[in-house]
């Protein structure tokens, strides 16, 4: 009986962390590459956000994350460090809260996100996407996923699956700012 329990727990752990692992640029093609994001939603205070926000930056780092995803939360301080260190280079980090297709309780998602960003001392913009933007991002059925976006809303080929550390983010952002990422 103990063996069966251990096997079941092991399988459950493998399944639960599989979407939240990795630290590399995804080898497969980015399914949103070259597409223009329908960037709109509202911030955690209910203010409307549109793609007009993007035009003031040379590169936008969009990180889709989940409030119940521990690796997502663990990488937030590294994203904050990117926001702080690259703000003078016209880089904007934006967290986009993953909205499950079946679970769309906006109030609890916003409450959870506010609590997490407060505890982690995160001040980069986090938004709840509108329906169309959420549908685009849900083409990735896992979190976290990080996209690199041009000011016109077009998604670059390069993207990151799984939680990532500061040095790796920095390397890719430096490359993107030099025009080395497509």
C-alpha atoms as one frame of an Amber mdcrd trajectory, in Angstrom:
protein
   0.000   0.000   0.000   2.887   2.367   0.809   4.450   1.692  -2.596   1.236
   2.641  -4.401   0.946   5.826  -2.354   4.572   6.770  -3.094   4.064   6.114
  -6.810   0.884   8.212  -6.916   2.533  11.084  -5.037   5.586  10.901  -7.324
   3.440  11.036 -10.460   1.456  13.937  -9.052   4.645  15.877  -8.252   6.061
  15.283 -11.722   2.854  16.464 -13.370   2.506  19.502 -11.110   6.016  20.821
 -11.747   6.261  20.001 -15.442   4.665  23.285 -16.541   6.778  25.297 -14.144
  10.238  24.074 -15.041  13.010  24.947 -17.395  15.331  27.860 -17.767  15.998
  28.061 -21.472  14.695  29.674 -24.564  12.076  27.299 -25.865  13.381  25.205
 -28.736  10.011  25.006 -30.477   8.613  27.902 -32.453   6.870  30.594 -30.452
   3.226  30.247 -31.482   2.701  34.001 -31.035   5.868  35.000 -32.906   5.250
  37.904 -35.278   1.683  38.317 -34.098   0.454  41.585 -32.622  -0.879  41.188
 -29.113  -4.280  42.558 -28.302  -2.744  44.225 -25.279  -5.504  45.431 -22.986
  -6.901  44.769 -19.565  -6.805  46.424 -16.181  -4.172  46.873 -13.533  -4.554
  45.603  -9.987  -6.320  48.840  -9.010  -8.899  48.505 -11.781  -7.391  51.116
 -14.130  -7.803  50.373 -17.838  -4.585  49.477 -19.647  -4.218  49.608 -23.440
  -1.431  49.008 -25.930  -0.753  52.768 -25.937   1.405  51.978 -22.908   3.843
  50.024 -25.104   4.824  52.876 -27.435   7.089  54.553 -24.847   9.457  51.566
 -24.650  11.982  49.863 -26.919  11.266  46.423 -25.447   8.444  45.047 -23.345
   8.965  41.911 -21.266   5.610  40.205 -20.726   5.572  37.534 -18.058   2.414
  35.398 -17.866   2.211  34.060 -14.335  -0.210  32.292 -12.035  -1.084  33.195
  -8.478  -0.845  29.515  -7.465   2.420  28.844  -9.335   5.352  28.844  -6.915
   8.075  29.116  -9.622   6.181  32.131 -11.036   6.264  33.858  -7.678   9.900
  32.897  -7.055  11.097  34.589 -10.274   9.313  37.877  -9.507  12.251  39.473
  -7.631  14.467  38.805 -10.673  11.898  40.478 -12.923  11.749  43.411 -10.492
  15.523  43.707 -10.696  15.259  43.755 -14.515  12.611  46.493 -14.311  14.765
  48.563 -11.952  18.017  48.140 -13.857  16.667  48.542 -17.388  14.112  51.338
 -16.928  16.569  53.936 -18.256  17.089  51.757 -21.328  13.373  51.903 -22.155
  12.539  48.345 -21.077   9.196  47.678 -19.389   8.333  44.537 -17.433   4.644
  43.679 -17.301   3.201  40.759 -15.385   0.013  39.305 -16.834  -2.014  37.194
 -14.448  -3.029  33.880 -15.964  -6.769  33.470 -16.099  -7.875  29.850 -16.191
 -10.559  29.098 -18.752 -12.873  27.608 -16.116 -11.932  29.869 -13.216 -12.441
  33.562 -13.904 -13.069  34.982 -10.455 -11.399  38.333 -11.106 -11.757  39.619
  -7.567  -9.960  36.678  -5.969  -7.257  36.718  -8.679  -6.650  40.427  -8.087
  -6.692  39.980  -4.304  -4.195  37.111  -4.539  -1.972  39.055  -6.967  -2.000
  42.133  -4.702  -1.001  40.008  -1.719   1.822  38.296  -3.634   3.211  41.519
  -5.143   3.111  43.180  -1.730   4.926  40.338   0.016   7.529  40.113  -2.762
   7.861  43.941  -2.925   7.014  43.996  -6.630   6.171  47.345  -8.207   6.349
  46.570 -11.917   2.975  46.692 -13.634   0.762  43.635 -13.261  -2.469  43.351
 -15.158  -5.503  41.176 -15.557  -5.942  40.702 -19.314  -9.207  41.318 -21.135
 -10.858  38.366 -22.889  -9.072  38.713 -26.247  -5.596  39.221 -24.729  -6.208
  36.316 -22.362  -7.194  34.075 -25.293  -3.933  34.936 -27.053  -1.813  34.192
 -23.988  -3.723  30.981 -23.254  -2.176  29.497 -26.401   0.553  28.759 -23.858
  -1.227  26.407 -21.480   1.430  26.698 -18.785   3.022  29.309 -16.558   5.368
  31.014 -16.300   6.081  32.041 -19.851   7.969  35.204 -20.793   7.560  36.969
 -24.133   9.596  39.793 -25.617   7.496  42.373 -27.432   8.203  45.369 -29.657
   6.511  48.744 -29.043   4.005  48.004 -31.823   2.848  44.921 -29.908   4.555
  42.378 -32.187   5.957  39.350 -30.389   9.598  38.354 -31.008  10.492  34.734
 -31.813  12.450  34.252 -28.595  10.507  33.296 -25.498  11.171  31.577 -22.194
   9.254  28.724 -20.662   9.539  28.118 -16.959  11.056  30.209 -14.208  14.221
  32.103 -15.022  16.960  33.917 -13.131  18.129  37.513 -13.513  21.333  36.739
 -15.465  19.440  34.858 -18.154  16.783  37.587 -18.458  19.568  40.183 -18.691
  21.416  38.266 -21.409  18.304  38.004 -23.580  17.254  41.623 -23.008  20.730
  42.895 -23.881  20.576  40.828 -27.081  17.100  42.115 -27.905  18.146  45.740
 -27.397  21.079  45.182 -29.774  18.667  43.805 -32.370  20.104  40.300 -32.101
  16.771  38.637 -31.251  14.139  38.287 -33.898
